[in-house]
Amino acid sequence: MGTTSNDRDLDPALFTATVTSLAHSFGDNTRRKIFLFLRENPGSTASALAEHCHVHPNVVRHHLEKLTAGGYVTYLSVHKTTAGRPAKGYRVSDTSATIGGSLRRDALLVALLEMALERLGPDAAEVLAHDVGIEYGRSIAVAGTGAEGPTVRTAMASIAGVLTAHGFAARAEEDNAGHSVVADNCPFGAAAQTHPVLCAVDRGLITGMLEGMGAPRTNVTLTSKARGDDDCRITA
C-alpha cells in the first residue's frame, strides 16, 4: 500500500503531538506500539502485531477493537492462501484528523480522572477505585452453573480468561498462598505508574467477579508493580 497524500502532508510536529496524546489518552504502551507499527506497516494482521509487541494475540485484538472503535484504526480483509476465514489487515486511519475530536475528548477525561484522584486524597480514592472495580466485576461475571457455584480454582481460571480479553494478558496460578491471577499487561499503563491507586480497581474487579460467579471465597490480596512489587497479582 502506497503512501497517501495525508501521510506526506502531515507535519512531523503534529504527528509527534498526536502520538504523545494517544499514549497519554490510552495510558497503554502496547496500544501505542500497535499504532506506531501500523503507521509504518499498513495491512498488518493481529498475528504480526502480537509478534512485534511480544504479547498474546488476544491482547492485540482487544487493543485493535479499542483503536477501531475510536476511529484511529481501520481494516480490510486480507486473502489467505490457507483454508479458513480471511484475516484482517489493519492500518492507521486519517492521521491528520486524530489530533481532534475524540482524541481531545479522551485526553480531557484522563486529565479529569487524574485531578479527581488527587483531590480526593489517597484513602477516598482507594475506596472509590475499589468500589468501581467491584461493580464492573459483578457486571461481567458469569455465574457458576453448578448448584454450589464454582470452586475458587475454576473461578480464578475463568477470571484470567475474561481479564485477558480485556487487555490484561492474565494467567491463573496456584501455590501455598492460594489461587492467584497474574497480569502481565496493565491496560492502565503509565497512568497506573503515576496513580498506583488505580490498582485498587483490579482488586475490586476480581472481588466483584468472584461474587458474581458465586465463588466460596471473595476476599483477595493485591500486589502490583506500580506499588513496587515484583508482579501484578491478585490472590484469593
mmCIF file of the C-alpha atoms, coordinates in Angstrom:
data_MODEL
# 
_entry.id   MODEL 
# 
loop_
_atom_site.group_PDB 
_atom_site.id 
_atom_site.type_symbol 
_atom_site.label_atom_id 
_atom_site.label_alt_id 
_atom_site.label_comp_id 
_atom_site.label_asym_id 
_atom_site.label_entity_id 
_atom_site.label_seq_id 
_atom_site.pdbx_PDB_ins_code 
_atom_site.Cartn_x 
_atom_site.Cartn_y 
_atom_site.Cartn_z 
_atom_site.occupancy 
_atom_site.B_iso_or_equiv 
_atom_site.pdbx_formal_charge 
_atom_site.auth_seq_id 
_atom_site.auth_comp_id 
_atom_site.auth_asym_id 
_atom_site.auth_atom_id 
_atom_site.pdbx_PDB_model_num 
ATOM 1   C CA . MET A 1 1   ? 0.000   0.000   0.000  1.00 0.00 ? 1   MET A CA 1 
ATOM 2   C CA . GLY A 1 2   ? 1.492   3.333   -1.046 1.00 0.00 ? 2   GLY A CA 1 
ATOM 3   C CA . THR A 1 3   ? 1.919   6.470   0.975  1.00 0.00 ? 3   THR A CA 1 
ATOM 4   C CA . THR A 1 4   ? -1.160  8.683   0.924  1.00 0.00 ? 4   THR A CA 1 
ATOM 5   C CA . SER A 1 5   ? -1.218  12.435  0.465  1.00 0.00 ? 5   SER A CA 1 
ATOM 6   C CA . ASN A 1 6   ? -2.242  12.775  4.112  1.00 0.00 ? 6   ASN A CA 1 
ATOM 7   C CA . ASP A 1 7   ? 0.894   10.886  5.142  1.00 0.00 ? 7   ASP A CA 1 
ATOM 8   C CA . ARG A 1 8   ? 3.067   13.164  3.023  1.00 0.00 ? 8   ARG A CA 1 
ATOM 9   C CA . ASP A 1 9   ? 1.402   16.375  4.175  1.00 0.00 ? 9   ASP A CA 1 
ATOM 10  C CA . LEU A 1 10  ? 1.349   15.548  7.889  1.00 0.00 ? 10  LEU A CA 1 
ATOM 11  C CA . ASP A 1 11  ? 3.664   17.883  9.753  1.00 0.00 ? 11  ASP A CA 1 
ATOM 12  C CA . PRO A 1 12  ? 6.198   15.950  11.886 1.00 0.00 ? 12  PRO A CA 1 
ATOM 13  C CA . ALA A 1 13  ? 5.440   18.117  14.915 1.00 0.00 ? 13  ALA A CA 1 
ATOM 14  C CA . LEU A 1 14  ? 1.733   17.339  14.572 1.00 0.00 ? 14  LEU A CA 1 
ATOM 15  C CA . PHE A 1 15  ? 2.447   13.631  14.291 1.00 0.00 ? 15  PHE A CA 1 
ATOM 16  C CA . THR A 1 16  ? 4.640   13.771  17.423 1.00 0.00 ? 16  THR A CA 1 
ATOM 17  C CA . ALA A 1 17  ? 1.869   15.573  19.288 1.00 0.00 ? 17  ALA A CA 1 
ATOM 18  C CA . THR A 1 18  ? -0.625  13.021  18.031 1.00 0.00 ? 18  THR A CA 1 
ATOM 19  C CA . VAL A 1 19  ? 1.396   10.047  19.220 1.00 0.00 ? 19  VAL A CA 1 
ATOM 20  C CA . THR A 1 20  ? 2.077   11.693  22.579 1.00 0.00 ? 20  THR A CA 1 
ATOM 21  C CA . SER A 1 21  ? -1.615  12.436  23.016 1.00 0.00 ? 21  SER A CA 1 
ATOM 22  C CA . LEU A 1 22  ? -2.559  8.908   22.007 1.00 0.00 ? 22  LEU A CA 1 
ATOM 23  C CA . ALA A 1 23  ? -0.187  7.420   24.568 1.00 0.00 ? 23  ALA A CA 1 
ATOM 24  C CA . HIS A 1 24  ? -1.495  9.743   27.247 1.00 0.00 ? 24  HIS A CA 1 
ATOM 25  C CA . SER A 1 25  ? -5.144  9.210   26.337 1.00 0.00 ? 25  SER A CA 1 
ATOM 26  C CA . PHE A 1 26  ? -4.907  5.447   26.170 1.00 0.00 ? 26  PHE A CA 1 
ATOM 27  C CA . GLY A 1 27  ? -2.454  5.086   29.038 1.00 0.00 ? 27  GLY A CA 1 
ATOM 28  C CA . ASP A 1 28  ? -1.075  1.904   27.493 1.00 0.00 ? 28  ASP A CA 1 
ATOM 29  C CA . ASN A 1 29  ? 2.322   1.343   25.894 1.00 0.00 ? 29  ASN A CA 1 
ATOM 30  C CA . THR A 1 30  ? 1.195   -1.716  23.889 1.00 0.00 ? 30  THR A CA 1 
ATOM 31  C CA . ARG A 1 31  ? -1.559  0.267   22.194 1.00 0.00 ? 31  ARG A CA 1 
ATOM 32  C CA . ARG A 1 32  ? 0.974   2.961   21.303 1.00 0.00 ? 32  ARG A CA 1 
ATOM 33  C CA . LYS A 1 33  ? 3.284   0.322   19.815 1.00 0.00 ? 33  LYS A CA 1 
ATOM 34  C CA . ILE A 1 34  ? 0.404   -1.036  17.740 1.00 0.00 ? 34  ILE A CA 1 
ATOM 35  C CA . PHE A 1 35  ? -0.473  2.405   16.426 1.00 0.00 ? 35  PHE A CA 1 
ATOM 36  C CA . LEU A 1 36  ? 3.122   3.258   15.501 1.00 0.00 ? 36  LEU A CA 1 
ATOM 37  C CA . PHE A 1 37  ? 3.743   -0.136  13.886 1.00 0.00 ? 37  PHE A CA 1 
ATOM 38  C CA . LEU A 1 38  ? 0.585   0.136   11.782 1.00 0.00 ? 38  LEU A CA 1 
ATOM 39  C CA . ARG A 1 39  ? 1.594   3.577   10.596 1.00 0.00 ? 39  ARG A CA 1 
ATOM 40  C CA . GLU A 1 40  ? 4.792   2.118   9.171  1.00 0.00 ? 40  GLU A CA 1 
ATOM 41  C CA . ASN A 1 41  ? 3.352   -1.285  8.234  1.00 0.00 ? 41  ASN A CA 1 
ATOM 42  C CA . PRO A 1 42  ? -0.213  -0.846  6.944  1.00 0.00 ? 42  PRO A CA 1 
ATOM 43  C CA . GLY A 1 43  ? -2.069  -4.071  6.298  1.00 0.00 ? 43  GLY A CA 1 
ATOM 44  C CA . SER A 1 44  ? -0.522  -5.903  9.261  1.00 0.00 ? 44  SER A CA 1 
ATOM 45  C CA . THR A 1 45  ? -2.533  -8.705  10.838 1.00 0.00 ? 45  THR A CA 1 
ATOM 46  C CA . ALA A 1 46  ? -3.193  -9.292  14.530 1.00 0.00 ? 46  ALA A CA 1 
ATOM 47  C CA . SER A 1 47  ? -0.666  -12.133 14.495 1.00 0.00 ? 47  SER A CA 1 
ATOM 48  C CA . ALA A 1 48  ? 2.068   -9.875  13.109 1.00 0.00 ? 48  ALA A CA 1 
ATOM 49  C CA . LEU A 1 49  ? 1.261   -7.223  15.692 1.00 0.00 ? 49  LEU A CA 1 
ATOM 50  C CA . ALA A 1 50  ? 1.338   -9.773  18.513 1.00 0.00 ? 50  ALA A CA 1 
ATOM 51  C CA . GLU A 1 51  ? 4.790   -10.893 17.402 1.00 0.00 ? 51  GLU A CA 1 
ATOM 52  C CA . HIS A 1 52  ? 6.017   -7.302  17.209 1.00 0.00 ? 52  HIS A CA 1 
ATOM 53  C CA . CYS A 1 53  ? 4.646   -6.367  20.647 1.00 0.00 ? 53  CYS A CA 1 
ATOM 54  C CA . HIS A 1 54  ? 5.588   -9.691  22.295 1.00 0.00 ? 54  HIS A CA 1 
ATOM 55  C CA . VAL A 1 55  ? 2.092   -10.229 23.676 1.00 0.00 ? 55  VAL A CA 1 
ATOM 56  C CA . HIS A 1 56  ? -0.686  -12.780 23.213 1.00 0.00 ? 56  HIS A CA 1 
ATOM 57  C CA . PRO A 1 57  ? -2.813  -12.273 20.052 1.00 0.00 ? 57  PRO A CA 1 
ATOM 58  C CA . ASN A 1 58  ? -5.913  -11.864 22.260 1.00 0.00 ? 58  ASN A CA 1 
ATOM 59  C CA . VAL A 1 59  ? -4.279  -8.843  23.886 1.00 0.00 ? 59  VAL A CA 1 
ATOM 60  C CA . VAL A 1 60  ? -3.631  -7.315  20.448 1.00 0.00 ? 60  VAL A CA 1 
ATOM 61  C CA . ARG A 1 61  ? -7.207  -7.977  19.346 1.00 0.00 ? 61  ARG A CA 1 
ATOM 62  C CA . HIS A 1 62  ? -8.510  -6.200  22.449 1.00 0.00 ? 62  HIS A CA 1 
ATOM 63  C CA . HIS A 1 63  ? -6.412  -3.124  21.680 1.00 0.00 ? 63  HIS A CA 1 
ATOM 64  C CA . LEU A 1 64  ? -7.352  -3.229  17.992 1.00 0.00 ? 64  LEU A CA 1 
ATOM 65  C CA . GLU A 1 65  ? -11.035 -3.235  18.936 1.00 0.00 ? 65  GLU A CA 1 
ATOM 66  C CA . LYS A 1 66  ? -10.493 -0.116  21.040 1.00 0.00 ? 66  LYS A CA 1 
ATOM 67  C CA . LEU A 1 67  ? -8.466  1.624   18.329 1.00 0.00 ? 67  LEU A CA 1 
ATOM 68  C CA . THR A 1 68  ? -11.028 0.714   15.675 1.00 0.00 ? 68  THR A CA 1 
ATOM 69  C CA . ALA A 1 69  ? -13.967 1.846   17.809 1.00 0.00 ? 69  ALA A CA 1 
ATOM 70  C CA . GLY A 1 70  ? -12.205 5.168   18.434 1.00 0.00 ? 70  GLY A CA 1 
ATOM 71  C CA . GLY A 1 71  ? -11.643 5.710   14.735 1.00 0.00 ? 71  GLY A CA 1 
ATOM 72  C CA . TYR A 1 72  ? -7.847  5.543   14.968 1.00 0.00 ? 72  TYR A CA 1 
ATOM 73  C CA . VAL A 1 73  ? -7.506  2.291   13.007 1.00 0.00 ? 73  VAL A CA 1 
ATOM 74  C CA . THR A 1 74  ? -9.409  0.652   10.178 1.00 0.00 ? 74  THR A CA 1 
ATOM 75  C CA . TYR A 1 75  ? -9.109  -2.730  8.468  1.00 0.00 ? 75  TYR A CA 1 
ATOM 76  C CA . LEU A 1 76  ? -9.754  -4.703  5.305  1.00 0.00 ? 76  LEU A CA 1 
ATOM 77  C CA . SER A 1 77  ? -9.995  -8.458  4.770  1.00 0.00 ? 77  SER A CA 1 
ATOM 78  C CA . VAL A 1 78  ? -6.739  -9.982  3.581  1.00 0.00 ? 78  VAL A CA 1 
ATOM 79  C CA . HIS A 1 79  ? -6.805  -13.029 1.308  1.00 0.00 ? 79  HIS A CA 1 
ATOM 80  C CA . LYS A 1 80  ? -5.317  -16.133 2.915  1.00 0.00 ? 80  LYS A CA 1 
ATOM 81  C CA . THR A 1 81  ? -3.588  -18.888 0.995  1.00 0.00 ? 81  THR A CA 1 
ATOM 82  C CA . THR A 1 82  ? -4.671  -21.423 3.643  1.00 0.00 ? 82  THR A CA 1 
ATOM 83  C CA . ALA A 1 83  ? -8.170  -22.559 4.468  1.00 0.00 ? 83  ALA A CA 1 
ATOM 84  C CA . GLY A 1 84  ? -10.291 -20.520 6.839  1.00 0.00 ? 84  GLY A CA 1 
ATOM 85  C CA . ARG A 1 85  ? -11.760 -17.063 7.075  1.00 0.00 ? 85  ARG A CA 1 
ATOM 86  C CA . PRO A 1 86  ? -9.800  -14.163 5.585  1.00 0.00 ? 86  PRO A CA 1 
ATOM 87  C CA . ALA A 1 87  ? -7.576  -12.354 8.069  1.00 0.00 ? 87  ALA A CA 1 
ATOM 88  C CA . LYS A 1 88  ? -7.985  -8.662  8.822  1.00 0.00 ? 88  LYS A CA 1 
ATOM 89  C CA . GLY A 1 89  ? -5.283  -6.292  7.649  1.00 0.00 ? 89  GLY A CA 1 
ATOM 90  C CA . TYR A 1 90  ? -5.162  -3.184  9.847  1.00 0.00 ? 90  TYR A CA 1 
ATOM 91  C CA . ARG A 1 91  ? -3.965  0.307   9.011  1.00 0.00 ? 91  ARG A CA 1 
ATOM 92  C CA . VAL A 1 92  ? -3.992  3.717   10.687 1.00 0.00 ? 92  VAL A CA 1 
ATOM 93  C CA . SER A 1 93  ? -6.943  5.921   9.766  1.00 0.00 ? 93  SER A CA 1 
ATOM 94  C CA . ASP A 1 94  ? -6.533  9.513   8.577  1.00 0.00 ? 94  ASP A CA 1 
ATOM 95  C CA . THR A 1 95  ? -3.706  10.623  10.874 1.00 0.00 ? 95  THR A CA 1 
ATOM 96  C CA . SER A 1 96  ? -4.340  14.289  10.197 1.00 0.00 ? 96  SER A CA 1 
ATOM 97  C CA . ALA A 1 97  ? -7.679  14.007  11.981 1.00 0.00 ? 97  ALA A CA 1 
ATOM 98  C CA . THR A 1 98  ? -6.597  12.081  15.066 1.00 0.00 ? 98  THR A CA 1 
ATOM 99  C CA . ILE A 1 99  ? -5.484  15.162  16.970 1.00 0.00 ? 99  ILE A CA 1 
ATOM 100 C CA . GLY A 1 100 ? -9.047  16.492  17.149 1.00 0.00 ? 100 GLY A CA 1 
ATOM 101 C CA . GLY A 1 101 ? -12.469 15.328  18.255 1.00 0.00 ? 101 GLY A CA 1 
ATOM 102 C CA . SER A 1 102 ? -12.480 12.117  20.243 1.00 0.00 ? 102 SER A CA 1 
ATOM 103 C CA . LEU A 1 103 ? -8.717  12.248  20.918 1.00 0.00 ? 103 LEU A CA 1 
ATOM 104 C CA . ARG A 1 104 ? -9.027  15.582  22.705 1.00 0.00 ? 104 ARG A CA 1 
ATOM 105 C CA . ARG A 1 105 ? -12.111 14.264  24.496 1.00 0.00 ? 105 ARG A CA 1 
ATOM 106 C CA . ASP A 1 106 ? -10.176 11.222  25.755 1.00 0.00 ? 106 ASP A CA 1 
ATOM 107 C CA . ALA A 1 107 ? -7.265  13.391  26.902 1.00 0.00 ? 107 ALA A CA 1 
ATOM 108 C CA . LEU A 1 108 ? -9.691  15.643  28.776 1.00 0.00 ? 108 LEU A CA 1 
ATOM 109 C CA . LEU A 1 109 ? -11.295 12.661  30.527 1.00 0.00 ? 109 LEU A CA 1 
ATOM 110 C CA . VAL A 1 110 ? -7.894  11.330  31.601 1.00 0.00 ? 110 VAL A CA 1 
ATOM 111 C CA . ALA A 1 111 ? -6.940  14.763  32.954 1.00 0.00 ? 111 ALA A CA 1 
ATOM 112 C CA . LEU A 1 112 ? -10.250 14.937  34.812 1.00 0.00 ? 112 LEU A CA 1 
ATOM 113 C CA . LEU A 1 113 ? -9.687  11.490  36.328 1.00 0.00 ? 113 LEU A CA 1 
ATOM 114 C CA . GLU A 1 114 ? -6.169  12.363  37.473 1.00 0.00 ? 114 GLU A CA 1 
ATOM 115 C CA . MET A 1 115 ? -7.281  15.621  39.084 1.00 0.00 ? 115 MET A CA 1 
ATOM 116 C CA . ALA A 1 116 ? -10.214 13.884  40.786 1.00 0.00 ? 116 ALA A CA 1 
ATOM 117 C CA . LEU A 1 117 ? -7.898  11.240  42.262 1.00 0.00 ? 117 LEU A CA 1 
ATOM 118 C CA . GLU A 1 118 ? -5.520  13.915  43.539 1.00 0.00 ? 118 GLU A CA 1 
ATOM 119 C CA . ARG A 1 119 ? -8.272  15.998  45.147 1.00 0.00 ? 119 ARG A CA 1 
ATOM 120 C CA . LEU A 1 120 ? -9.999  13.011  46.747 1.00 0.00 ? 120 LEU A CA 1 
ATOM 121 C CA . GLY A 1 121 ? -6.884  12.072  48.653 1.00 0.00 ? 121 GLY A CA 1 
ATOM 122 C CA . PRO A 1 122 ? -5.341  8.594   48.845 1.00 0.00 ? 122 PRO A CA 1 
ATOM 123 C CA . ASP A 1 123 ? -7.861  6.950   51.201 1.00 0.00 ? 123 ASP A CA 1 
ATOM 124 C CA . ALA A 1 124 ? -11.019 8.149   49.462 1.00 0.00 ? 124 ALA A CA 1 
ATOM 125 C CA . ALA A 1 125 ? -9.527  7.490   46.031 1.00 0.00 ? 125 ALA A CA 1 
ATOM 126 C CA . GLU A 1 126 ? -8.646  3.913   47.075 1.00 0.00 ? 126 GLU A CA 1 
ATOM 127 C CA . VAL A 1 127 ? -12.210 3.273   48.225 1.00 0.00 ? 127 VAL A CA 1 
ATOM 128 C CA . LEU A 1 128 ? -13.679 4.774   45.056 1.00 0.00 ? 128 LEU A CA 1 
ATOM 129 C CA . ALA A 1 129 ? -11.388 2.783   42.738 1.00 0.00 ? 129 ALA A CA 1 
ATOM 130 C CA . HIS A 1 130 ? -12.154 -0.432  44.622 1.00 0.00 ? 130 HIS A CA 1 
ATOM 131 C CA . ASP A 1 131 ? -15.917 0.154   44.505 1.00 0.00 ? 131 ASP A CA 1 
ATOM 132 C CA . VAL A 1 132 ? -15.810 0.888   40.768 1.00 0.00 ? 132 VAL A CA 1 
ATOM 133 C CA . GLY A 1 133 ? -13.907 -2.360  40.229 1.00 0.00 ? 133 GLY A CA 1 
ATOM 134 C CA . ILE A 1 134 ? -16.419 -4.374  42.266 1.00 0.00 ? 134 ILE A CA 1 
ATOM 135 C CA . GLU A 1 135 ? -19.419 -3.035  40.360 1.00 0.00 ? 135 GLU A CA 1 
ATOM 136 C CA . TYR A 1 136 ? -17.798 -3.656  36.989 1.00 0.00 ? 136 TYR A CA 1 
ATOM 137 C CA . GLY A 1 137 ? -16.609 -7.110  38.064 1.00 0.00 ? 137 GLY A CA 1 
ATOM 138 C CA . ARG A 1 138 ? -20.129 -8.099  39.062 1.00 0.00 ? 138 ARG A CA 1 
ATOM 139 C CA . SER A 1 139 ? -21.460 -6.858  35.737 1.00 0.00 ? 139 SER A CA 1 
ATOM 140 C CA . ILE A 1 140 ? -19.104 -9.019  33.632 1.00 0.00 ? 140 ILE A CA 1 
ATOM 141 C CA . ALA A 1 141 ? -19.065 -12.126 35.844 1.00 0.00 ? 141 ALA A CA 1 
ATOM 142 C CA . VAL A 1 142 ? -20.620 -15.335 34.573 1.00 0.00 ? 142 VAL A CA 1 
ATOM 143 C CA . ALA A 1 143 ? -22.412 -17.149 37.377 1.00 0.00 ? 143 ALA A CA 1 
ATOM 144 C CA . GLY A 1 144 ? -21.399 -20.749 38.088 1.00 0.00 ? 144 GLY A CA 1 
ATOM 145 C CA . THR A 1 145 ? -23.598 -23.405 36.533 1.00 0.00 ? 145 THR A CA 1 
ATOM 146 C CA . GLY A 1 146 ? -23.297 -25.889 39.409 1.00 0.00 ? 146 GLY A CA 1 
ATOM 147 C CA . ALA A 1 147 ? -25.732 -25.920 42.310 1.00 0.00 ? 147 ALA A CA 1 
ATOM 148 C CA . GLU A 1 148 ? -22.976 -24.733 44.668 1.00 0.00 ? 148 GLU A CA 1 
ATOM 149 C CA . GLY A 1 149 ? -21.215 -22.450 42.225 1.00 0.00 ? 149 GLY A CA 1 
ATOM 150 C CA . PRO A 1 150 ? -17.595 -22.776 41.050 1.00 0.00 ? 150 PRO A CA 1 
ATOM 151 C CA . THR A 1 151 ? -14.578 -23.557 43.192 1.00 0.00 ? 151 THR A CA 1 
ATOM 152 C CA . VAL A 1 152 ? -12.037 -20.792 43.777 1.00 0.00 ? 152 VAL A CA 1 
ATOM 153 C CA . ARG A 1 153 ? -9.689  -22.587 41.360 1.00 0.00 ? 153 ARG A CA 1 
ATOM 154 C CA . THR A 1 154 ? -12.188 -22.746 38.487 1.00 0.00 ? 154 THR A CA 1 
ATOM 155 C CA . ALA A 1 155 ? -13.401 -19.215 39.179 1.00 0.00 ? 155 ALA A CA 1 
ATOM 156 C CA . MET A 1 156 ? -9.873  -17.776 39.050 1.00 0.00 ? 156 MET A CA 1 
ATOM 157 C CA . ALA A 1 157 ? -9.131  -19.680 35.827 1.00 0.00 ? 157 ALA A CA 1 
ATOM 158 C CA . SER A 1 158 ? -12.288 -18.234 34.282 1.00 0.00 ? 158 SER A CA 1 
ATOM 159 C CA . ILE A 1 159 ? -11.398 -14.750 35.548 1.00 0.00 ? 159 ILE A CA 1 
ATOM 160 C CA . ALA A 1 160 ? -7.945  -14.985 33.948 1.00 0.00 ? 160 ALA A CA 1 
ATOM 161 C CA . GLY A 1 161 ? -9.603  -15.633 30.592 1.00 0.00 ? 161 GLY A CA 1 
ATOM 162 C CA . VAL A 1 162 ? -12.008 -12.717 30.972 1.00 0.00 ? 162 VAL A CA 1 
ATOM 163 C CA . LEU A 1 163 ? -9.232  -10.341 32.024 1.00 0.00 ? 163 LEU A CA 1 
ATOM 164 C CA . THR A 1 164 ? -7.092  -11.398 29.051 1.00 0.00 ? 164 THR A CA 1 
ATOM 165 C CA . ALA A 1 165 ? -9.969  -10.480 26.756 1.00 0.00 ? 165 ALA A CA 1 
ATOM 166 C CA . HIS A 1 166 ? -9.986  -7.073  28.475 1.00 0.00 ? 166 HIS A CA 1 
ATOM 167 C CA . GLY A 1 167 ? -6.290  -6.480  27.792 1.00 0.00 ? 167 GLY A CA 1 
ATOM 168 C CA . PHE A 1 168 ? -4.627  -7.765  30.975 1.00 0.00 ? 168 PHE A CA 1 
ATOM 169 C CA . ALA A 1 169 ? -2.794  -10.789 29.446 1.00 0.00 ? 169 ALA A CA 1 
ATOM 170 C CA . ALA A 1 170 ? -3.670  -12.681 32.630 1.00 0.00 ? 170 ALA A CA 1 
ATOM 171 C CA . ARG A 1 171 ? -2.996  -16.237 33.752 1.00 0.00 ? 171 ARG A CA 1 
ATOM 172 C CA . ALA A 1 172 ? -4.108  -18.328 36.729 1.00 0.00 ? 172 ALA A CA 1 
ATOM 173 C CA . GLU A 1 173 ? -1.533  -19.738 39.171 1.00 0.00 ? 173 GLU A CA 1 
ATOM 174 C CA . GLU A 1 174 ? -1.757  -21.841 42.317 1.00 0.00 ? 174 GLU A CA 1 
ATOM 175 C CA . ASP A 1 175 ? 0.682   -22.180 45.244 1.00 0.00 ? 175 ASP A CA 1 
ATOM 176 C CA . ASN A 1 176 ? 0.679   -22.476 49.023 1.00 0.00 ? 176 ASN A CA 1 
ATOM 177 C CA . ALA A 1 177 ? -0.570  -18.888 49.342 1.00 0.00 ? 177 ALA A CA 1 
ATOM 178 C CA . GLY A 1 178 ? -3.737  -19.680 47.419 1.00 0.00 ? 178 GLY A CA 1 
ATOM 179 C CA . HIS A 1 179 ? -5.161  -19.215 43.951 1.00 0.00 ? 179 HIS A CA 1 
ATOM 180 C CA . SER A 1 180 ? -3.902  -16.196 42.012 1.00 0.00 ? 180 SER A CA 1 
ATOM 181 C CA . VAL A 1 181 ? -4.431  -14.314 38.795 1.00 0.00 ? 181 VAL A CA 1 
ATOM 182 C CA . VAL A 1 182 ? -1.224  -12.722 37.481 1.00 0.00 ? 182 VAL A CA 1 
ATOM 183 C CA . ALA A 1 183 ? -1.469  -9.947  34.886 1.00 0.00 ? 183 ALA A CA 1 
ATOM 184 C CA . ASP A 1 184 ? 1.453   -9.463  32.505 1.00 0.00 ? 184 ASP A CA 1 
ATOM 185 C CA . ASN A 1 185 ? -0.110  -6.384  30.917 1.00 0.00 ? 185 ASN A CA 1 
ATOM 186 C CA . CYS A 1 186 ? -1.883  -3.462  32.565 1.00 0.00 ? 186 CYS A CA 1 
ATOM 187 C CA . PRO A 1 187 ? -4.487  -1.591  30.477 1.00 0.00 ? 187 PRO A CA 1 
ATOM 188 C CA . PHE A 1 188 ? -3.889  1.471   32.674 1.00 0.00 ? 188 PHE A CA 1 
ATOM 189 C CA . GLY A 1 189 ? -0.231  1.552   31.600 1.00 0.00 ? 189 GLY A CA 1 
ATOM 190 C CA . ALA A 1 190 ? 1.580   4.762   32.532 1.00 0.00 ? 190 ALA A CA 1 
ATOM 191 C CA . ALA A 1 191 ? -1.487  6.097   34.342 1.00 0.00 ? 191 ALA A CA 1 
ATOM 192 C CA . ALA A 1 192 ? -1.111  3.368   36.993 1.00 0.00 ? 192 ALA A CA 1 
ATOM 193 C CA . GLN A 1 193 ? 2.549   4.252   37.480 1.00 0.00 ? 193 GLN A CA 1 
ATOM 194 C CA . THR A 1 194 ? 1.572   7.856   38.177 1.00 0.00 ? 194 THR A CA 1 
ATOM 195 C CA . HIS A 1 195 ? -1.507  6.927   40.222 1.00 0.00 ? 195 HIS A CA 1 
ATOM 196 C CA . PRO A 1 196 ? -0.996  3.479   41.818 1.00 0.00 ? 196 PRO A CA 1 
ATOM 197 C CA . VAL A 1 197 ? -4.400  3.867   43.453 1.00 0.00 ? 197 VAL A CA 1 
ATOM 198 C CA . LEU A 1 198 ? -5.806  2.647   40.131 1.00 0.00 ? 198 LEU A CA 1 
ATOM 199 C CA . CYS A 1 199 ? -4.555  -0.819  41.102 1.00 0.00 ? 199 CYS A CA 1 
ATOM 200 C CA . ALA A 1 200 ? -7.437  -0.905  43.571 1.00 0.00 ? 200 ALA A CA 1 
ATOM 201 C CA . VAL A 1 201 ? -9.711  -1.199  40.550 1.00 0.00 ? 201 VAL A CA 1 
ATOM 202 C CA . ASP A 1 202 ? -8.085  -4.565  39.779 1.00 0.00 ? 202 ASP A CA 1 
ATOM 203 C CA . ARG A 1 203 ? -8.595  -5.766  43.351 1.00 0.00 ? 203 ARG A CA 1 
ATOM 204 C CA . GLY A 1 204 ? -12.237 -4.741  43.286 1.00 0.00 ? 204 GLY A CA 1 
ATOM 205 C CA . LEU A 1 205 ? -12.685 -6.170  39.801 1.00 0.00 ? 205 LEU A CA 1 
ATOM 206 C CA . ILE A 1 206 ? -11.730 -9.685  40.849 1.00 0.00 ? 206 ILE A CA 1 
ATOM 207 C CA . THR A 1 207 ? -13.676 -9.445  44.114 1.00 0.00 ? 207 THR A CA 1 
ATOM 208 C CA . GLY A 1 208 ? -16.738 -8.426  42.116 1.00 0.00 ? 208 GLY A CA 1 
ATOM 209 C CA . MET A 1 209 ? -16.266 -11.240 39.612 1.00 0.00 ? 209 MET A CA 1 
ATOM 210 C CA . LEU A 1 210 ? -15.853 -13.819 42.387 1.00 0.00 ? 210 LEU A CA 1 
ATOM 211 C CA . GLU A 1 211 ? -19.056 -12.528 43.992 1.00 0.00 ? 211 GLU A CA 1 
ATOM 212 C CA . GLY A 1 212 ? -20.906 -12.571 40.677 1.00 0.00 ? 212 GLY A CA 1 
ATOM 213 C CA . MET A 1 213 ? -19.779 -16.132 39.976 1.00 0.00 ? 213 MET A CA 1 
ATOM 214 C CA . GLY A 1 214 ? -20.881 -17.314 43.397 1.00 0.00 ? 214 GLY A CA 1 
ATOM 215 C CA . ALA A 1 215 ? -17.383 -18.425 44.426 1.00 0.00 ? 215 ALA A CA 1 
ATOM 216 C CA . PRO A 1 216 ? -16.970 -19.669 48.013 1.00 0.00 ? 216 PRO A CA 1 
ATOM 217 C CA . ARG A 1 217 ? -14.250 -17.103 48.772 1.00 0.00 ? 217 ARG A CA 1 
ATOM 218 C CA . THR A 1 218 ? -14.231 -13.473 47.620 1.00 0.00 ? 218 THR A CA 1 
ATOM 219 C CA . ASN A 1 219 ? -11.622 -11.749 49.818 1.00 0.00 ? 219 ASN A CA 1 
ATOM 220 C CA . VAL A 1 220 ? -8.445  -11.044 47.848 1.00 0.00 ? 220 VAL A CA 1 
ATOM 221 C CA . THR A 1 221 ? -4.996  -9.537  48.349 1.00 0.00 ? 221 THR A CA 1 
ATOM 222 C CA . LEU A 1 222 ? -3.103  -7.411  45.840 1.00 0.00 ? 222 LEU A CA 1 
ATOM 223 C CA . THR A 1 223 ? 0.473   -6.894  44.740 1.00 0.00 ? 223 THR A CA 1 
ATOM 224 C CA . SER A 1 224 ? 1.366   -4.587  41.854 1.00 0.00 ? 224 SER A CA 1 
ATOM 225 C CA . LYS A 1 225 ? 4.441   -3.372  40.017 1.00 0.00 ? 225 LYS A CA 1 
ATOM 226 C CA . ALA A 1 226 ? 3.144   0.201   40.256 1.00 0.00 ? 226 ALA A CA 1 
ATOM 227 C CA . ARG A 1 227 ? 3.422   -0.114  44.038 1.00 0.00 ? 227 ARG A CA 1 
ATOM 228 C CA . GLY A 1 228 ? 6.909   -1.592  43.929 1.00 0.00 ? 228 GLY A CA 1 
ATOM 229 C CA . ASP A 1 229 ? 6.082   -5.314  43.977 1.00 0.00 ? 229 ASP A CA 1 
ATOM 230 C CA . ASP A 1 230 ? 7.586   -7.960  41.720 1.00 0.00 ? 230 ASP A CA 1 
ATOM 231 C CA . ASP A 1 231 ? 4.367   -8.640  39.806 1.00 0.00 ? 231 ASP A CA 1 
ATOM 232 C CA . CYS A 1 232 ? 0.737   -7.693  39.436 1.00 0.00 ? 232 CYS A CA 1 
ATOM 233 C CA . ARG A 1 233 ? -1.048  -10.472 41.327 1.00 0.00 ? 233 ARG A CA 1 
ATOM 234 C CA . ILE A 1 234 ? -4.467  -10.895 42.910 1.00 0.00 ? 234 ILE A CA 1 
ATOM 235 C CA . THR A 1 235 ? -4.707  -13.844 45.318 1.00 0.00 ? 235 THR A CA 1 
ATOM 236 C CA . ALA A 1 236 ? -7.882  -15.364 46.762 1.00 0.00 ? 236 ALA A CA 1 
# 
